[in-house]
Each structure stands twice: as C-alpha cells, then as structure tokens.
Amino acid sequence: MTNQELARKFDIHPQQISTWKREFINGAEDVFTKGKKKSIKSEQEQREDKLLKMIGQQKVEIDFLKYALC
C-alpha cells in the first residue's frame, strides 16, 4: 500500500508514516540486536516522547468514543 492509502486507512497524516519509516530505517539495526544498549535521551527528547505518547493515547480514546456513539 502507498503512504496515502495507509494514511486514509488509519486516519493519520501521510507525513507521519514517512517519519515512522525513516526512524525505523535509521534504527533498524538496533531493533534486531540482542541486548540493545539504551541511548541516553536529552530531557527535551524525553518530554517530546511523553507528549507524543499522550497524543497517541488521546487519539485512540477519541476514536473509540466516536465509534461507541455511532
């Protein structure tokens, strides 16, 4: 499927798929390495990760409630 098709299917922006793909490709070696060493993230990166996780959780909850009301 193309990024556009995936974006429509999962109701996300196509750029998000490109970002996730780029991040995976850049870190793919670490995904398949046993005993992966944790990288030290800056305070800003940790805060950003926390906020993105919160946004994702809220998106799931909103979608669930939308479908529950239909």
RAMOTA-V326680 format. One record per pair of residues at least 4 apart in sequence whose ideal C-beta (glycine too) atoms are under 7 Angstrom apart, sorted by the first residue. I is the first residue (numbers start at 1). GAP is how many residues later the second one is. D is the distance in Angstrom with one decimal. If there is no record, write none. Layout:
i = [I & I]
gap = [GAP & GAP]
d = [D & D]
This chain:
i = [1 & 1 & 3 & 3 & 3 & 3 & 4 & 4 & 5 & 6 & 6 & 7 & 7 & 7 & 7 & 12 & 12 & 14 & 15 & 16 & 17 & 18 & 19 & 20 & 21 & 22 & 23 & 24 & 27 & 28 & 29 & 30 & 41 & 41 & 43 & 44 & 45 & 46 & 47 & 48 & 49 & 50 & 51 & 52 & 53 & 54 & 55 & 56 & 57 & 58 & 59 & 60 & 61 & 62 & 63 & 64 & 65 & 66]
gap = [4 & 5 & 4 & 11 & 14 & 15 & 4 & 10 & 4 & 4 & 11 & 5 & 6 & 7 & 10 & 4 & 5 & 4 & 4 & 4 & 4 & 4 & 4 & 4 & 4 & 4 & 4 & 4 & 4 & 4 & 4 & 6 & 4 & 5 & 4 & 4 & 4 & 4 & 4 & 4 & 4 & 4 & 4 & 4 & 4 & 4 & 4 & 4 & 4 & 4 & 4 & 4 & 4 & 4 & 4 & 4 & 4 & 4]
d = [4.2 & 5.1 & 6.0 & 4.5 & 4.7 & 6.1 & 6.6 & 5.6 & 6.2 & 6.2 & 5.5 & 5.4 & 6.2 & 4.1 & 6.0 & 4.9 & 6.9 & 6.7 & 6.2 & 6.4 & 6.2 & 6.3 & 6.3 & 6.2 & 6.3 & 6.3 & 6.3 & 5.8 & 6.4 & 6.9 & 6.2 & 5.2 & 4.1 & 5.0 & 6.3 & 6.2 & 6.3 & 6.4 & 6.4 & 6.2 & 6.3 & 6.4 & 6.4 & 6.4 & 6.4 & 6.3 & 6.3 & 6.6 & 6.4 & 6.2 & 6.3 & 6.3 & 6.4 & 6.3 & 6.5 & 6.1 & 6.4 & 7.0]
